[in-house]
């Protein structure tokens, strides 16, 4: 929701990434929104009402990031991070799944499926 709200307000997709992170303190996966401003990443997190500089959350280990244009795999410390080359855009790869979901939803609504 935060991602789409900021997009609606004019923040370019290139300045934002949804990040899958590993929370070292809780030993569990989590997702946050990263927003890049003047070269620094800020974290918008459901667990906090604050916008926090990424550097202040060392217990969040990034796994991968996505936005509407690309996907990035996080690199081990000291190695460069870069976009993942993929054969089709993200939307195209999931078009079949979306079609199946829509068809199933419409059949459930029509009482054709339980």
C-alpha positions in Angstrom: 0.0 0.0 0.0 2.8 2.4 0.8 4.4 1.7 -2.5 1.3 2.5 -4.5 0.5 5.6 -2.3 3.9 7.0 -3.0 3.6 6.2 -6.7 0.3 8.0 -6.8 2.0 11.0 -5.1 4.6 11.1 -7.9 7.5 9.2 -6.5 9.2 7.4 -9.4 9.4 3.6 -9.3 13.2 3.9 -9.8 13.4 5.4 -6.3 11.5 2.6 -4.6 12.0 -1.1 -4.0 10.0 -3.7 -2.1 12.6 -5.7 -0.2 12.5 -9.2 1.2 14.7 -9.1 4.2 15.8 -11.6 6.9 15.2 -10.2 10.4 18.2 -11.5 12.3 16.7 -10.5 15.7 13.5 -12.5 15.1 15.0 -15.2 12.9 12.2 -14.7 10.3 11.6 -13.2 6.9 9.9 -9.9 6.4 9.1 -7.3 3.7 9.8 -3.6 3.8 9.7 -0.7 1.4 13.0 1.0 0.5 12.8 4.6 -0.7 16.0 6.1 -2.1 16.6 9.8 -1.5 19.8 11.6 -2.4 21.7 8.2 -2.5 20.5 7.0 0.9 18.0 4.2 1.4 15.2 4.7 3.9 13.0 1.9 5.3 9.2 2.1 5.6 8.2 -0.8 7.8 4.9 -2.1 9.1 6.5 -2.6 12.5 7.2 1.1 12.9 5.6 4.5 12.3 9.0 6.0 11.6 11.0 6.3 8.4 14.3 4.9 9.3 17.7 5.1 7.4 18.6 1.6 6.2 22.0 1.9 7.9 20.2 2.0 11.3 18.6 -1.5 10.7 21.6 -3.8 10.5 19.5 -6.7 11.7 17.6 -6.6 8.4 19.6 -8.6 5.9 18.4 -8.0 2.3 17.6 -11.1 0.3 16.1 -9.5 -2.9 14.4 -6.3 -4.0 11.7 -5.6 -6.7 9.9 -2.8 -8.2 7.7 -2.5 -11.3 10.8 -2.4 -13.6 13.3 -4.9 -12.2 14.4 -7.4 -9.6 17.7 -7.3 -7.7 19.3 -10.2 -5.8 21.3 -9.0 -2.8 25.0 -9.7 -2.9 27.2 -10.8 0.0 29.1 -7.9 1.7 31.8 -6.5 -0.5 30.2 -7.7 -3.8 28.2 -5.4 -6.2 24.5 -5.8 -6.3 22.8 -5.7 -9.7 19.6 -6.3 -11.6 18.7 -9.9 -12.4 18.4 -10.5 -16.2 15.1 -12.3 -16.8 13.5 -13.4 -20.1 10.2 -11.6 -19.7 9.0 -8.6 -17.7 7.6 -9.4 -14.3 4.0 -8.7 -15.4 4.3 -11.0 -18.4 5.6 -13.9 -16.3 2.7 -13.7 -14.0 0.0 -13.1 -16.6 -1.0 -16.7 -16.7 -1.3 -17.0 -13.0 -3.5 -13.8 -12.9 -5.7 -15.2 -15.6 -6.2 -18.4 -13.7 -6.9 -16.5 -10.5 -9.5 -14.3 -12.2 -11.2 -17.3 -13.8 -11.3 -19.2 -10.5 -12.6 -16.1 -8.7 -15.4 -15.5 -11.2 -16.4 -19.2 -11.0 -16.5 -19.1 -7.2 -18.6 -15.9 -7.4 -21.0 -17.6 -9.8 -21.4 -20.6 -7.5 -19.6 -23.0 -9.9 -16.9 -23.8 -7.4 -17.0 -24.2 -3.6 
